[in-house]
Amino acid sequence: MTQFGTGKVDFKAVFARLKAAGFNGPIMVEGVKVGATPEETTTSARANREFLERAMSAI
């Protein structure tokens, strides 16, 4: 699995499309790059969360 923002999904476009359609519900995006240690996995999950927060705040 890749880090959010490094793959093919244009998260900003997806979120913008949902907003334009009037969607106002919860969104769940699941995915985390599993690291060699629990700390690496936590760092990966945190980076994904921060990426999504930035993407959503931009729309």
CORBELCOR-V820316 format. One line per field, one symbol per residue. ss: DSSP state (H for helix, E for strand, L for the rest). phi: phi as a letter, one per 30 degrees, with the letter a starting at -180 (. if undefined). A space follows every 10 residues. Layout:
ss = ???
phi = ???
//
This chain:
ss = LLLLLLLLLL HHHHHHHHHH LLLLLLLLLL LLLLLLLHHH HHHHHHHHHH HHHHHHHLL
phi = .cdejcccdc eedddddddd didbcdbbcc laddcdbedd dddddddddd ddddddddc
//
